[in-house]
Amino acid sequence: MKDWYLLQAKERFQDLEGTFIRGLKEPGKYLNVKDGAVYSFVDLVYKIGESEEDYLSRMRVTDDRKYPVSFCDLIDENDWLAQGHDYQSPERGEQQALTWAQTIQEFIDDLDDEDVLVSIDYHM
């Protein structure tokens, strides 16, 4: 999955670079250019002239995440975990100073093989 995610990010970079540096096609409907950067709505998606390595790092594609996913909250039958809260490692039974990305990775690692994850986009 990580390899697929990296490939997708590299293709996205090539597409953005082709669009805004070499003028291969027009910006998409939801992309706009402002102050040397490209935004999708309010999210920065590309800095004009940045290298692929810098892009991948900024998009957190090259970090140590085993699962390239990000969630706002994690909810299971026992708990509701959210960004900014302390996370207690069930394996260690102690509070851990984990980043949110690490919390997600550990949560997924602790699941049984038969567990199913459901992602819901609930913002408006």
Secondary structure, 3 states (H helix, E strand, C coil): CHHHHHHHHHHHHHHHHHHHCCCCCCCCCCEEEECCEEEECCEEEEECCCCHHHHHHHCCCCCCCCCCCCCCEEECCCCEEECCCCEEECCCCEEECCCHHHHHHHHHHCCCCCCCCCCCCCCC
